[in-house]
């Protein structure tokens, strides 16, 4: 029999999601709960109910801002942000369509840029994101120009010895 | 005192004034900062969103370089600090993960150096009393609230810095240089930085509420210790009455009377000079 979702999530996250008794402190403190479909405590419940598809396809796991407010306040010491990380990793491994495609796209592009140059390169990252995301092209043009004229978006990426070593780390970190 | 400095990607781009002001303040106080040579990106929120392994190995390479350099590693960006400190935490507490990280990165962890935010170094190694003794132009009349965001203090067992519910270190440093730091309850509320590009609609709401609460508290400006928070706070405000977000190091530099401080204000997306002028702090 395949692993239950609970044991898989617990193994990946190092947490025990079944300890949740639904006090809703996580949901009350979550900065993005209003935009979520379920909210953090219901995501935990769906995990224990083995609702794999709904959880891995939900926008909630991609909307989590990783602020650790839930993890800090949980009376049962569940690091819910770590659970959200584990669920994202599972969604990626299972090739699930991301419930928030632009959030997932941003993370993928960011890592790709780091894989190539060893460091972030805002001009490339922002340009690629604007082209590939569903965010309207005209959005943030003003802010982008504002940053550029203040000398804050170098056109050329930084070169350092880090790039080659980081590529090796990417190969060894599959 | 000597430290190794990990600027992170932001301080070479959107947060240049944070880097410039941090270096200027350290130089003025006689604290030596040496940039970590050949540092790489820590992976920020994207690595830990997508890959457990990369979230550990990317910061671990920087940690290995810093360990070889032999001094405490000072990290100005809250996200870089959090990622690097959590790898340090794993290396100290999880022997199996430690062996895997050491193999992937090619080093042996000794645990001899500490990973520290800029705020911690100034507070613990220099101290607000000695900072106060350096003041040439007290920031009297400048009304601010301190904004920590998430990752300087959370998760508390990893960050091990300040009080995660009611942090006070930044306020102490700013009061030492004469600023009027207003109490408020939103110092550690998330500004949504990691969603700033993909879901700006959510982030406008989060930033708008923070600015509204800061204004209610009587502040003219926010003060941050994170380049991701700072750019997000200044980029995601709407309306005519915008509130600038200073780096705390900029305000220390201003109070110390450093002439280069005049170069920092023009780097902001929201010009802070009107606020400084109204407090009589611009020449």
Contacts between the chains, C-beta under 8 A, distances in Angstrom:
chain1	res1	chain2	res2	distance
A	12	B	52	7.3
A	31	B	189	6.6
A	31	B	190	4.1
A	31	B	192	6.2
A	31	B	206	5.7
A	32	B	190	8.0
A	32	B	192	6.9
A	32	B	195	7.1
A	32	B	202	5.9
A	34	B	202	8.0
A	35	B	199	7.0
A	35	B	202	5.2
A	62	B	49	8.0
A	63	B	195	7.0
A	63	B	199	7.2
A	63	B	202	7.7
A	65	B	150	7.8
A	65	B	190	5.4
A	65	B	192	5.6
A	65	B	193	7.5
A	65	B	194	5.1
A	65	B	195	5.8
A	66	B	45	5.2
A	66	B	48	7.0
A	66	B	49	7.3
A	66	B	150	7.6
A	66	B	194	5.9
A	67	B	150	4.0
A	67	B	151	7.8
A	67	B	154	6.9
A	67	B	190	3.7
A	68	B	150	6.0
A	68	B	151	7.4
A	68	B	154	3.8
A	68	B	155	4.7
A	69	B	150	7.2
A	69	B	154	6.9
A	69	B	188	7.9
A	69	B	190	6.6
A	71	B	154	7.1
A	71	B	155	5.1
A	72	B	154	5.1
A	72	B	155	5.9
A	72	B	156	6.1
A	72	B	164	5.7
A	79	B	155	6.6
A	81	B	155	7.6
A	85	B	48	5.6
A	85	B	49	6.8
A	85	B	52	7.2
A	85	B	55	7.9
A	86	B	52	7.9
A	88	B	49	5.4
A	88	B	50	6.7
A	89	B	50	7.1
A	89	B	51	7.0
A	89	B	52	5.9
A	92	B	50	5.9
A	100	B	198	6.8
A	100	B	199	7.1
A	102	B	197	7.7
A	102	B	198	3.9
A	102	B	199	7.1
A	103	B	195	6.4
A	103	B	198	4.3
A	103	B	199	6.6
A	104	B	49	8.0
A	105	B	198	7.3
A	106	B	46	7.1
A	106	B	197	5.8
A	106	B	198	4.9
A	107	B	45	7.4
A	107	B	46	3.9
A	107	B	49	4.6
A	107	B	50	5.2
A	108	B	46	7.8
A	108	B	50	6.8
A	110	B	44	7.0
A	110	B	46	3.8
A	111	B	43	7.2
A	111	B	46	5.3
A	111	B	47	6.3
A	111	B	50	6.1
A	111	B	51	7.4
A	111	B	54	7.0
A	114	B	40	7.4
A	114	B	41	4.5
A	114	B	43	6.6
A	114	B	46	7.9
A	114	B	47	7.8
A	114	B	58	7.3
A	118	B	40	4.5
A	118	B	41	6.7
A	119	B	9	5.2
A	119	B	12	7.7
A	119	B	39	7.9
A	119	B	40	6.2
A	119	B	41	4.8
A	120	B	9	3.7
A	120	B	10	8.0
A	120	B	13	7.6
A	120	B	41	5.1
A	120	B	44	7.6
A	122	B	9	7.7
A	122	B	13	5.0
A	122	B	14	6.7
A	126	B	197	7.6
A	129	B	197	6.0
A	133	B	197	7.8
A	133	B	198	6.9
A	135	B	197	7.0
A	135	B	198	7.1
A	135	B	200	7.5
A	139	B	200	6.8
A	140	B	197	7.3
A	140	B	200	7.2
A	140	B	235	8.0
A	143	B	235	4.9
A	143	B	269	6.9
A	146	B	269	5.3
A	147	B	14	6.1
A	147	B	231	7.8
A	147	B	269	7.1
A	150	B	266	7.0
A	150	B	267	5.2
A	150	B	268	7.9
A	150	B	269	7.5
A	151	B	16	7.0
A	151	B	267	7.6
A	152	B	13	5.5
A	152	B	14	4.9
A	152	B	16	6.1
A	152	B	267	7.0
A	153	B	13	6.2
A	153	B	14	7.5
A	154	B	12	7.3
A	154	B	13	6.3
A	158	B	12	6.5
A	160	B	38	5.0
A	160	B	39	7.6
A	160	B	40	7.8
A	161	B	38	4.4
A	162	B	38	4.8
A	162	B	39	6.3
A	162	B	40	3.9
A	162	B	61	7.7
A	163	B	40	7.9
A	165	B	38	7.8
A	165	B	40	7.3
A	165	B	61	6.6
A	166	B	40	4.8
A	166	B	41	7.7
A	166	B	58	7.2
A	166	B	61	7.2
A	169	B	54	7.6
A	169	B	57	4.9
A	169	B	58	6.6
A	169	B	61	6.1
A	169	B	104	6.3
A	169	B	105	6.6
A	170	B	54	7.0
A	172	B	57	7.2
A	172	B	103	7.7
A	172	B	104	4.4
A	173	B	51	6.6
A	173	B	53	3.8
A	173	B	54	4.8
A	173	B	56	7.9
A	173	B	57	4.7
A	173	B	104	5.8
A	174	B	53	7.1
